Amino acid sequence: MGNIEVDDQALEQMRQADPDEPVVMLNLLKFRERALTGFGVDGMSGQEAFRRYGELNNAANVRYDSEPVWLGPAHRTIIGTEEWDLAILVRYPSRQHFIDKVSDPKYQEISKVRAAALADSSLIELTQLLPAQ
């Protein structure tokens, strides 16, 4: 099984950085063929279960002002060894917004559906170097 849980050390390093700096989170996702059972997504494909995870985020209002800025299929890896099914860029108004989200007990419960849906993932914190156009 791949990486699907938050790395506590990386999150602690994130907490040490400027809490007010805007961040974009790059999500690289590989779906399970079938979602794990026991998380409310029994019988669903990994992709269907991940869609359900998104619906639960919206319904529970745990977005923390995040905004998806790009979403699309990952066709092929040109450099590297990982193969992904989907890539998503999500903008957070501040680093603290993201930290608050992953610390929220409601989100932590919903994140179990994410884990049931995914075989592997990478979640990479990004900050802007160039001015927005």
N, C-alpha and C positions, 0 to 999 in steps of 0.2 A: 504494500500500500504506500502511496506517496504522501506528500506533505499536505495536510488539510487543516491543521490546527495552528493557532497563533503561537509564534515563537516568543516566549516570555522575555528572553534576553533582548531580542530586537525591540519588543514593545517598551521595555525599560529604557533602552537607548533613545527611543522616540520620545519618551517622557522627559528626557534630559535636554531635548532640543527646544527651540523657541515654540511655545504652545500656540502662539498667534499666527504663525506662518501658514499660509494656505498650502495644501498638499493635493496631489492627484495620486490616487492609488491605481496601479496597473494590476489587474487581475488576469491571470492566465489559468485557464480551467480545462481539465480533462474529466469528462463525465464517466461515471460507471455505466456499464451496459444496463444494469438493473440497480435501482436504489436499494440501500440497505433496508431491511424490514424493521418495524418497531418505532418508526419516527413520523408516522402519519402519511407516508408516501409509498406505502406497500403497493407493489405491482407496477409502479411507475418506472419509466426509464430514468437514467440519471439526468438527462436533459429536462424531462418533465418535472422531476423533483426539484431541480434548480430553479425552474420557473416558479414553482410553488414557494420556494424560499423567498424569491423576490416579492411575491404577493403577500407573504406573511410579514416581511419587512415594512411594506406600505401599510398593511392593516394595523400593525402594532405601533405605527408611527415611530420607528427607531432609525429613521434615515439620518437624523442629525444634520439636516440641511445639505445632505450630499446630493450631488447632481451627476447622473451619468452623462458624459460628454462624447463617448464613442463606444459602440458595441458592434462586434462583428465576428464572423467565423475566422478561425486561424487555419489557413489552407495548408501551409507547409513551412517547415523550419529551414531557412536558408543557411544560417550559421547557428550551430548549437546542436544538442542531441535530443532535446525534449520536443515532443509533439503535443500540441494543444488543440482543443476543440473550439474554444471561444476566448476572445480577449475583450476586456472591458476597461475603460478608463473612467474613474469616478472622482469628481472634484469635491473636496471638502473645504469649507470656508477657512478652517484652521486645523492644525494638527490636533488641537484639543478636542475638536468635534469628533474626529476619528477615534481618539482614545476613549472619549466618553461613550461612544457607540459600543465599542468592543467590551467595555466594562459594564454596560447596562444588563441587568439580569434578564430582562425581556429579550434582548438581542441574543444573549448567551443561550437561551432556550431555543430560539429560532435557528441559531447557527448549527444545531444538531441536524436540521434538515439539510443544510449546506453540506455537512460532512457525509450524510447519507447519500447525497447526489454525486459527490466527487471522488474520483479515483486518485487525482493528484491536482495540485494547484500551486501557484506562486502568487504572492501578493507583495508588490514592490512599491515602497513609498517614493514618490517623485516630488521635486520642487522645481519651480520655474527659474531658468537662468536668463532666457531671452524675454524681452518685454512682449506682452500679449499684443497681437495685431488686430 
